[in-house]
């Protein structure tokens, strides 16, 4: 039962990702119409990962939300302005999804990173 549920969730997530990419193009766009604004490194990560906002406006504050691959919220970092480092001590090996949201809750960008320990 657990394997079947996991497979169904994974399939739904993959299909939603493909639909989103088909609607927005191959790379996520920011509200200003440019390319990706978040640079993350190192990827894959071991102990920490840095998130750096490339096209930064001083008046913009963002929230960073991290989900595991099954969609469970793992972490939320509020009020990021230009750069933040996330400690991965409480993360397991695997693939994680991040969302960068503005203060209104609108999705600015999303992506993925891998944790290898």
C-alpha positions as CSV (number, residue, x, y, z in Angstrom):
1,X,0.0,0.0,0.0
2,X,2.8,2.4,0.9
3,X,4.7,1.8,-2.3
4,X,1.5,2.3,-4.4
5,X,0.7,5.6,-2.6
6,X,4.3,6.8,-3.1
7,X,4.3,5.9,-6.7
8,X,1.0,7.7,-7.3
9,X,2.2,10.8,-5.5
10,X,5.4,10.8,-7.5
11,X,3.5,10.4,-10.8
12,X,1.2,13.2,-10.0
13,X,4.0,15.5,-9.0
14,X,5.9,14.7,-12.2
15,X,2.8,15.4,-14.3
16,X,2.2,18.7,-12.6
17,X,5.8,19.7,-13.2
18,X,5.5,18.9,-16.9
19,X,2.3,20.8,-17.2
20,X,3.9,23.8,-15.5
21,X,6.9,23.7,-17.8
22,X,4.7,23.5,-20.9
23,X,2.8,26.6,-19.8
24,X,5.8,28.7,-18.8
25,X,8.6,27.4,-21.1
26,X,11.7,25.4,-20.3
27,X,13.0,27.8,-17.6
28,X,10.8,29.5,-15.0
29,X,10.4,33.2,-15.5
30,X,10.3,35.9,-12.8
31,X,7.6,38.6,-12.8
32,X,9.8,41.0,-14.7
33,X,9.9,38.6,-17.6
34,X,13.6,37.6,-17.2
35,X,15.2,34.2,-16.7
36,X,16.0,32.5,-13.4
37,X,16.9,34.8,-10.6
38,X,18.0,32.3,-7.9
39,X,21.5,30.8,-8.0
40,X,22.0,27.9,-5.6
41,X,25.3,26.2,-4.9
42,X,26.8,23.8,-4.3
43,X,24.4,21.3,-6.0
44,X,24.6,18.5,-5.0
45,X,25.1,19.7,-1.4
46,X,26.4,18.0,1.7
47,X,26.3,20.2,4.8
48,X,24.8,23.5,3.5
49,X,23.4,25.2,0.4
50,X,23.5,28.8,-0.6
51,X,20.6,30.6,-2.3
52,X,21.6,33.9,-3.9
53,X,19.1,36.2,-5.6
54,X,20.7,37.4,-8.8
55,X,18.3,40.2,-9.9
56,X,17.8,41.8,-6.6
57,X,15.8,44.9,-5.9
58,X,16.4,46.4,-2.4
59,X,12.7,46.8,-1.8
60,X,11.9,43.1,-2.4
61,X,11.8,40.5,0.4
62,X,11.2,36.9,-0.3
63,X,10.3,33.7,1.6
64,X,12.1,30.4,0.7
65,X,10.1,27.2,1.2
66,X,11.7,23.8,0.9
67,X,9.7,20.6,0.2
68,X,10.9,17.0,0.1
69,X,10.2,15.1,-3.1
70,X,6.9,13.8,-1.8
71,X,5.6,17.4,-1.2
72,X,6.0,17.6,2.6
73,X,7.2,21.1,3.7
74,X,10.6,20.6,5.3
75,X,11.8,24.2,5.9
76,X,10.7,27.8,5.5
77,X,13.0,30.8,5.7
78,X,11.3,34.1,5.9
79,X,12.5,37.6,4.8
80,X,15.3,36.8,2.5
81,X,16.6,39.9,0.7
82,X,19.7,38.8,-1.3
83,X,21.4,35.7,0.0
84,X,20.9,33.0,2.6
85,X,22.6,29.8,3.6
86,X,20.5,26.7,4.6
87,X,22.0,24.2,7.0
88,X,21.4,20.7,5.8
89,X,22.1,18.8,9.1
90,X,18.4,17.8,9.5
91,X,18.0,16.9,5.8
92,X,18.3,13.3,4.5
93,X,19.8,12.2,1.2
94,X,17.6,13.0,-1.7
95,X,16.0,15.5,-4.0
96,X,14.3,18.6,-2.6
97,X,12.1,21.3,-4.2
98,X,12.4,25.0,-3.3
99,X,10.0,27.8,-3.9
100,X,10.8,31.5,-3.8
101,X,7.7,33.5,-2.9
102,X,7.2,37.2,-2.6
103,X,5.6,38.8,0.5
104,X,2.2,38.4,-1.1
105,X,2.7,34.7,-1.5
106,X,3.1,34.8,-5.2
107,X,5.5,32.2,-6.7
108,X,8.5,33.9,-8.1
109,X,10.6,30.9,-8.9
110,X,11.0,27.2,-8.1
111,X,13.7,24.6,-8.6
112,X,15.3,21.6,-7.1
113,X,18.5,20.6,-5.4
114,X,20.1,17.3,-4.3
115,X,21.5,16.4,-0.8
116,X,24.2,13.8,-0.7
117,X,25.8,12.8,2.6
